[in-house]
Amino acid sequence: MAMRKWNDLSPGTRKLIIGAAAAEGALKMAALIDLKRRPSSQIRGPKWIWVPVVGLVNAAGGAPLAYFFFGRRKQPQDQSN
């Protein structure tokens, strides 16, 4: 099968690829900013492992989403009402 070039793609496909890349970039940035600001005690596992996983693993947003869903500890609710 011949490799398709960017110019061979339809405009809709190009927009879809650009949108997906932008969404993944935004997720990665949000996860890395959260990692920087969040204390280590509120993260499951060492920060130094999460940073390269979130930054380098290219899995359609899977690594940043895994951090947001599984990597952060739940903060205790304030019961002072």
C-alpha positions as CSV (number, residue, x, y, z in Angstrom):
1,M,0.0,0.0,0.0
2,A,1.4,3.4,-1.0
3,M,1.9,6.0,1.7
4,R,-0.6,8.8,1.4
5,K,0.7,12.3,1.5
6,W,-0.9,15.3,3.4
7,N,-2.1,16.8,0.1
8,D,-3.9,13.5,-0.8
9,L,-6.1,13.7,2.3
10,S,-9.5,15.3,2.1
11,P,-10.1,18.7,3.8
12,G,-12.3,17.0,6.4
13,T,-9.7,14.4,7.2
14,R,-7.0,17.1,7.6
15,K,-9.3,19.0,10.0
16,L,-9.9,15.8,12.0
17,I,-6.2,15.1,12.3
18,I,-5.4,18.7,13.3
19,G,-8.2,18.7,15.9
20,A,-7.1,15.4,17.4
21,A,-3.5,16.6,17.6
22,A,-4.6,19.9,19.3
23,A,-6.8,18.0,21.8
24,E,-4.0,15.6,22.7
25,G,-1.6,18.6,23.1
26,A,-4.0,20.4,25.3
27,L,-4.5,17.2,27.5
28,K,-0.8,16.8,27.8
29,M,-0.2,20.4,28.8
30,A,-3.1,20.3,31.4
31,A,-1.7,17.0,32.9
32,L,1.9,18.3,33.1
33,I,0.8,21.6,34.6
34,D,-1.3,19.7,37.2
35,L,1.7,17.4,37.9
36,K,3.9,20.5,38.5
37,R,1.4,22.2,40.9
38,R,0.1,19.1,42.8
39,P,2.0,17.9,45.9
40,S,3.6,14.5,45.6
41,S,1.4,13.2,48.4
42,Q,-1.7,13.7,46.2
43,I,-0.2,11.6,43.3
44,R,-0.3,7.8,43.0
45,G,3.3,6.8,42.3
46,P,6.3,9.0,41.9
47,K,6.0,12.2,39.9
48,W,9.2,11.4,37.9
49,I,7.5,8.4,36.4
50,W,4.3,10.3,35.4
51,V,6.1,13.2,33.7
52,P,7.7,11.2,30.9
53,V,4.7,8.9,30.5
54,V,2.4,11.9,30.1
55,G,4.9,13.8,27.9
56,L,6.2,11.1,25.7
57,V,3.6,8.4,25.3
58,N,1.5,9.1,22.2
59,A,-1.6,7.1,22.6
60,A,-4.4,9.5,21.4
61,G,-4.6,11.2,24.8
62,G,-4.5,7.9,26.7
63,A,-1.6,8.8,29.0
64,P,-2.9,12.2,30.1
65,L,-6.4,10.7,30.7
66,A,-4.9,7.8,32.7
67,Y,-3.1,10.4,34.9
68,F,-6.3,12.4,35.5
69,F,-8.4,9.3,36.3
70,F,-5.9,7.0,38.0
71,G,-2.8,9.0,38.9
72,R,-4.3,11.6,41.3
73,R,-5.5,10.8,44.8
74,K,-8.9,12.0,45.9
75,Q,-8.7,15.0,48.2
76,P,-10.5,14.6,51.5
77,Q,-13.8,16.5,51.7
78,D,-13.9,19.4,54.2
79,Q,-16.4,18.3,56.9
80,S,-16.5,21.7,58.8
81,N,-20.1,22.6,57.9
